[in-house]
């Protein structure tokens, strides 16, 4: 009987000394201060231009954002129409799982179809944003029907340079 009581006491002490399962905090809404913003993979010919926009969460961070990129594009005179693909879901961005979207635009065939573009802005779910030039520094002409942004996809994309805020 004493042996059983001693075994129960030892077993109880071992259970209470076992480390608790690691509890991770739920993802927070993504913000400009916890996400790195890269762009690259520029391609342009006479009629079509594209580049990638890649997001990477900082170490130790998991955050959420809609799969429909919150992108605005503008030029010296006004905002440019932006058409965004997406399924309406929510994604979790982690350091080991970057997301990227492709930005595509047409070059104008005639001067009257041109609109100058210079700035790209990416809004985050926490209402912060990151902004930079659109593809290259300065303004250049694109087709006035605007820009197409793909839904976020998992992977590195073709990111090269850190965006500016």
C-alpha positions as CSV (number, residue, x, y, z in Angstrom):
1,X,0.0,0.0,0.0
2,X,2.8,2.4,0.9
3,X,4.5,1.6,-2.5
4,X,1.3,2.5,-4.4
5,X,1.0,5.8,-2.5
6,X,4.6,6.6,-3.2
7,X,4.2,5.8,-6.9
8,X,1.1,8.0,-7.1
9,X,3.0,10.8,-5.4
10,X,6.0,10.5,-7.7
11,X,3.7,10.3,-10.8
12,X,1.8,13.4,-9.7
13,X,5.0,15.3,-9.2
14,X,6.2,14.3,-12.6
15,X,3.0,15.5,-14.3
16,X,3.0,18.8,-12.5
17,X,6.7,19.4,-13.5
18,X,6.0,18.7,-17.2
19,X,6.1,21.9,-19.3
20,X,2.8,23.2,-20.5
21,X,2.1,23.0,-24.2
22,X,3.4,26.1,-26.0
23,X,0.5,28.5,-26.5
24,X,0.8,30.8,-29.5
25,X,-1.0,34.0,-29.7
26,X,-3.6,34.3,-32.5
27,X,-2.5,36.2,-35.6
28,X,-3.0,40.0,-35.4
29,X,-4.0,42.2,-38.4
30,X,-1.0,42.9,-40.6
31,X,0.6,46.3,-40.3
32,X,3.3,48.2,-42.1
33,X,5.6,48.0,-39.0
34,X,5.6,44.1,-38.9
35,X,5.7,43.3,-42.6
36,X,8.5,43.8,-45.1
37,X,7.4,44.9,-48.5
38,X,9.5,44.0,-51.6
39,X,9.0,44.5,-55.3
40,X,10.8,43.2,-58.3
41,X,10.7,40.9,-61.3
42,X,10.1,43.9,-63.6
43,X,9.2,43.0,-67.2
44,X,8.1,45.4,-69.9
45,X,7.7,45.3,-73.6
46,X,5.9,47.5,-76.1
47,X,2.4,46.7,-74.9
48,X,2.6,45.1,-71.4
49,X,4.5,45.7,-68.2
50,X,4.5,43.6,-65.0
51,X,6.2,43.4,-61.6
52,X,5.8,41.5,-58.4
53,X,4.9,42.8,-54.9
54,X,6.0,40.4,-52.1
55,X,5.2,40.6,-48.4
56,X,7.2,38.9,-45.6
57,X,6.2,38.9,-41.9
58,X,9.0,39.8,-39.5
59,X,10.5,37.1,-37.3
60,X,8.1,35.8,-34.7
61,X,5.1,37.5,-36.2
62,X,2.0,35.9,-37.7
63,X,-0.6,38.4,-39.1
64,X,-3.8,38.3,-41.2
65,X,-4.7,40.1,-44.3
66,X,-7.4,39.7,-47.0
67,X,-6.5,37.7,-50.1
68,X,-7.6,40.7,-52.1
69,X,-4.6,43.1,-52.1
70,X,-5.4,46.6,-50.9
71,X,-3.5,48.5,-53.5
72,X,-3.9,52.0,-54.9
73,X,-2.0,53.6,-57.7
74,X,-1.7,57.2,-58.6
75,X,0.0,59.7,-60.8
76,X,0.9,63.3,-60.7
77,X,-2.7,64.3,-61.5
78,X,-5.0,61.6,-60.0
79,X,-5.7,58.1,-58.9
80,X,-5.4,55.3,-61.5
81,X,-8.1,52.6,-61.8
82,X,-7.0,49.4,-60.1
83,X,-8.7,46.0,-60.8
84,X,-8.0,43.5,-58.1
85,X,-8.4,39.7,-58.2
86,X,-9.2,37.8,-55.0
87,X,-11.6,35.3,-53.5
88,X,-12.6,37.3,-50.5
89,X,-10.8,35.1,-47.9
90,X,-8.4,35.8,-45.1
91,X,-4.7,34.7,-45.3
92,X,-2.1,34.3,-42.5
93,X,1.3,35.8,-43.3
94,X,4.2,34.2,-41.5
95,X,8.0,34.6,-41.8
96,X,8.4,31.2,-43.5
97,X,5.4,31.7,-45.8
98,X,5.7,35.0,-47.9
99,X,2.9,36.1,-50.2
100,X,3.1,37.9,-53.5
101,X,0.9,39.5,-56.1
102,X,1.6,40.5,-59.6
103,X,0.9,44.0,-60.9
104,X,0.2,44.2,-64.6
105,X,-0.5,47.2,-66.8
106,X,-0.7,48.0,-70.5
107,X,1.5,50.6,-72.3
108,X,-0.6,53.1,-74.2
109,X,-1.0,52.7,-78.0
110,X,-1.9,56.4,-78.5
111,X,-1.1,59.5,-76.5
112,X,-4.8,60.1,-75.8
113,X,-5.0,56.7,-74.1
114,X,-2.1,57.5,-71.7
115,X,-2.2,58.4,-68.0
116,X,0.9,59.2,-66.0
117,X,1.6,56.8,-63.1
118,X,4.2,57.3,-60.3
119,X,3.1,55.9,-57.0
120,X,1.9,52.5,-55.5
121,X,0.4,52.3,-52.1
122,X,-0.4,49.1,-50.2
123,X,-2.8,49.5,-47.3
124,X,-2.8,47.0,-44.4
125,X,-5.7,45.7,-42.3
126,X,-4.6,47.8,-39.3
127,X,-5.1,50.9,-41.4
128,X,-1.3,51.6,-41.8
129,X,0.2,51.6,-45.3
130,X,3.5,51.4,-47.3
131,X,4.1,53.5,-50.3
132,X,6.7,53.7,-53.0
133,X,7.2,54.5,-56.6
134,X,5.3,52.5,-59.2
135,X,7.9,50.1,-60.7
136,X,10.6,52.8,-61.3
137,X,11.2,56.2,-59.9
138,X,9.4,59.1,-61.6
139,X,6.3,59.2,-63.7
140,X,5.6,57.2,-66.9
141,X,2.6,56.6,-69.1
142,X,0.3,53.5,-68.9
143,X,-3.0,52.7,-70.6
144,X,-5.7,54.8,-68.9
145,X,-7.9,51.7,-68.2
146,X,-5.6,51.1,-65.2
147,X,-3.7,48.3,-63.5
148,X,-4.6,44.7,-62.7
149,X,-3.4,43.2,-59.4
150,X,-3.5,39.4,-58.9
151,X,-4.7,37.8,-55.7
152,X,-2.0,37.1,-53.1
153,X,-0.2,33.8,-53.8
154,X,2.2,31.9,-51.5
155,X,5.8,32.1,-52.3
156,X,8.6,34.6,-52.8
157,X,7.6,36.0,-56.1
158,X,10.3,38.0,-57.8
159,X,11.0,40.5,-55.1
160,X,14.3,42.4,-55.2
161,X,14.2,45.8,-53.5
162,X,12.8,46.9,-50.1
163,X,9.9,49.4,-50.5
164,X,9.9,52.7,-48.7
165,X,7.3,54.0,-46.4
